[in-house]
Amino acid sequence: MSKVELQPDETAENLLRRFRKKVSESGILRDVRRRRWYMSPSEVRRLEKKKAMRRVRRRQRQEQWRE
């Protein structure tokens, strides 16, 4: 749970900005979005494998570009 407290002479906008930053850094929203619908373990593995292949291809393209 992310928690921020109002500091002296802090505006509501600054407080909200700090809260949003803390929530995004903690990954709470990412986790909630991921768990919104049930995914079978096999589907999770398939998606993770697909993400890994994308990362590998991206790294290969970056290495080719650097050469």
C-alpha positions as CSV (number, residue, x, y, z in Angstrom):
1,M,0.0,0.0,0.0
2,S,1.4,3.4,-1.0
3,K,1.0,6.2,1.5
4,V,2.1,9.8,1.3
5,E,1.5,12.4,4.0
6,L,1.0,16.1,3.4
7,Q,4.1,18.1,4.1
8,P,4.1,21.6,5.4
9,D,3.4,24.2,2.6
10,E,2.7,21.5,0.0
11,T,0.0,21.9,-2.5
12,A,-2.6,19.3,-3.3
13,E,-1.2,19.0,-6.8
14,N,2.3,18.2,-5.5
15,L,0.9,15.7,-3.1
16,L,-1.1,14.0,-5.8
17,R,2.0,14.0,-8.1
18,R,4.1,12.3,-5.3
19,F,1.4,9.7,-4.7
20,R,1.1,8.8,-8.4
21,K,4.9,8.5,-8.7
22,K,5.0,6.2,-5.6
23,V,2.1,4.1,-7.0
24,S,3.8,3.7,-10.4
25,E,7.2,2.8,-8.8
26,S,5.6,0.2,-6.6
27,G,3.9,-1.5,-9.6
28,I,0.5,-1.7,-7.9
29,L,-1.5,-0.7,-11.0
30,R,0.5,-3.0,-13.2
31,D,-0.3,-5.9,-10.9
32,V,-4.0,-4.9,-10.7
33,R,-4.4,-4.7,-14.5
34,R,-2.6,-8.1,-14.9
35,R,-4.9,-9.8,-12.4
36,R,-8.1,-8.2,-13.8
37,W,-8.9,-11.4,-15.8
38,Y,-7.9,-14.9,-15.0
39,M,-5.2,-16.4,-17.1
40,S,-4.3,-20.1,-17.0
41,P,-0.8,-21.0,-16.1
42,S,-0.1,-22.2,-19.6
43,E,-1.2,-18.9,-21.1
44,V,1.0,-17.0,-18.7
45,R,4.0,-19.2,-19.7
46,R,3.2,-18.6,-23.4
47,L,3.0,-14.8,-22.9
48,E,6.3,-14.7,-20.9
49,K,8.0,-16.7,-23.7
50,K,6.6,-14.3,-26.3
51,K,7.9,-11.3,-24.2
52,A,11.3,-12.9,-23.9
53,M,11.5,-13.4,-27.7
54,R,10.7,-9.7,-28.2
55,R,13.4,-8.7,-25.8
56,V,16.0,-10.9,-27.6
57,R,15.0,-9.5,-31.0
58,R,15.1,-5.9,-29.7
59,R,18.6,-6.5,-28.3
60,Q,19.8,-8.0,-31.5
61,R,18.5,-5.0,-33.5
62,Q,20.2,-2.6,-31.1
63,E,23.5,-4.5,-31.4
64,Q,23.3,-4.4,-35.2
65,W,22.6,-0.7,-35.1
66,R,25.6,0.0,-32.9
67,E,28.0,-1.9,-35.3
